[in-house]
Structure formats: structure tokens, C-alpha cells
Amino acid sequence: DGLYDDAERSLANRNSGTLLETLSLDITPIGAHYLLTHFDTPILNKEKHALKFSGDFDRPFEISMEELLGLPRITLPVTLECAGNGRAGISPRRYSMPWGYEAVGTSKWTGTLLWPLIDWAKPKSSVVEFSFTGADFGYDKGVGHFYGRSLTLEQARTLDVLLVYEMNGQSLPLQHGSPLRLIVPGWYGMASVKWLTEIRALSEPYTGFQQVQTYRYRNSVEDVGHPITEILVKSLMVPPGVPDFVTRDRYLRAGTVTIEGRAWSGAGKNISEVEFGINGEWKKAKILDKIGKYAWTKWVYDWNARPGRYILQCRAKDELGYKQPTEPKWNLGGFENNTPQAVQVFVQK
């Protein structure tokens, strides 16, 4: 706890969160979509780039970007959220990227489905997992590694995983993984490996650093914990009125104000309820449309704002009954904080 140090400020300067005012849009503009990059951004040649299918396949192969572009295309609107979103609200906090609420965004991702290519490469009967390796290399806790993650055989087959080369109708931007990245719909963003170079079939569980040393829900250093996977139910509002430059507290005039926001839950679960909180008193909001199975849902609430000082909040519940908790559950990595957003608002005549 306490002041952020130079290393944390440096991380916050390299990475960026979504502009909360863009929650009014179904699709987050590319330049406003949140961004978390662990190491330096690789600059790859799109014309020369090839994706390797290696390891325990009966038919390993390489495929060029030109060949990938010739495969059946699919576009999915997908809401991505960083597993560390909300870390700054957990005390004591993890020494890491100090996310508040903004590490989330929704884009239309275009590419080709992963599984048909894996199926074509013919995994051996012994295969249990597939690893996905990016071109970004660096050190974490003294361990040098290319960023990599894995999925089990069943996950790779059933999760609508995409090999993506376009974002919102444009070629995938450099910072978002150009020329090729993975998108795992419904999971936190750490699974969606950028600058993808290799898919390896494994007959033993993957032991890459980003799979076993982090992105696990643990209560102590000794705790093995369990892996972070599906996004927990969550909601955010567009902060009403106008902001104070430093604190981002809000000011607005008295009268009827339409509050709008978004709610989402992982693995394609629908949102069944959104509540709007006014100084701790909760009211039902109106749920509107959802633009895709893996995308967020819009909600609105008409608030009769009278002069005074308020803490505005929102909380959601999904179709399986999971609801945003009042207080965060502490964990070593500061992951999965889905407590309600709180916005301080001053209303004057």
C-alpha cells in the first residue's frame, strides 16, 4: 500500500486503459482499447511471417499469412478484460500494473478458427495440451522467456478460439499483435497471445512461465492455486457529467440524467440483471441489446439527480446467478477483482 513507485509508474505509462466514456459505444475504437504488453513490442514482417504447427503432430506444418488469409473468415465481437483489472482496489496490492477499472474493451476480431488447422495437423493420441508462443521476449522474476500460454485439447476444440489478423475491419495494429494473434473468447486477456509464432502439440502439461508462475489465483507464495480462465461477471458505467482533471470526480447539474454502461460475463453467459447504486441504495437498471455471444451488454438508468454529493455504483448478475461481490477477495496476484465501480459525483442546481 502507499504511493506507487517509479517502476509501477513506468508500467502505467507503457500500458493504457480504455476511455470510460467510450463505453457508450458498442465497439471500442482501436486507439481506445486497453493494452497490456509484458515486454517490448516485436516488429514483424507480415509478408514473411509464418505460423508453425510443431511438436506431437502427425502432420506438422507451417502456414504463411497469405495462406491464412485464404482460409474461411469469421468475425466475432469479443469483450477482452485483463485479469489484473481492478488490482489497485485490492489491499495490500500486488506490485505490478496498477489497473483501476479501465482494462477492458470490445472489438470485432476477424480471422480463422483455430481448431480446423489443429485437426488438419493431426495431434497424436498422446496430446493433452497445445502451447501458443509469441515473438515477445523478456524477463520476469529473473526468468527469460517468450510470452506463451496453453490450452488443453478440449479447450482448444470447444472455445471458438480464433487466429486473428484484423481488428475492427483493419489490419491488426502493431501494438495488438500484428500480424497474427490468438483470441480466446470469454477468457481473460492473458490467454490471447499476441505476435503468434508457434503452436506446439504437447503430450505433457505446458510449464511455461506465464502459465504456471503467474495468472493463477493464489493466497500465498507456497499456494499452487488454480489457473485464471473465464472472465467473472462485471459492469461499468460511463461517468456522468464533467470531470475534475486530477481526481476524475464528476460535476453535473440537477435534473434527469440517463446513465449508461456495459455489463459482461465470461464464456458467453448472458447478463440477467444490472443494478444502479445511489449512495448505497440499489435500483434496477434496464438491460438493452447484446451485440454478440462473447460481447458486453448495454444497460441504462434514468436518474433524477438532485443537488448533493453522491457515490454512484453499478453491479451485474449473469444467467447462472453469479453476482458482483461487495468486497474483493484478496489474492497474491491481485486478479479477478469484480467489485462494483464507484464514481463520486457532485450535483448542483
Secondary structure as UniProt FT lines:
FT   HELIX           6..14
FT   HELIX           20..24
FT   HELIX           30..32
FT   TURN            46..48
FT   STRAND          50..55
FT   STRAND          61..64
FT   HELIX           65..69
FT   STRAND          74..81
FT   TURN            83..86
FT   HELIX           87..89
FT   STRAND          104..113
FT   HELIX           114..121
FT   TURN            125..126
FT   STRAND          129..140
FT   TURN            141..142
FT   STRAND          143..152
FT   HELIX           153..158
FT   STRAND          162..167
FT   TURN            168..169
FT   STRAND          170..171
FT   HELIX           174..176
FT   TURN            177..179
FT   STRAND          181..183
FT   TURN            185..186
FT   HELIX           189..191
FT   STRAND          196..202
FT   HELIX           209..212
FT   STRAND          216..217
FT   STRAND          226..227
FT   STRAND          234..237
FT   STRAND          242..243
FT   TURN            245..247
FT   STRAND          250..253
FT   STRAND          255..264
FT   HELIX           266..268
FT   STRAND          271..278
FT   TURN            279..280
FT   STRAND          281..284
FT   STRAND          286..290
FT   STRAND          297..305
FT   STRAND          308..318
FT   TURN            319..320
FT   TURN            332..333
FT   STRAND          341..348
//
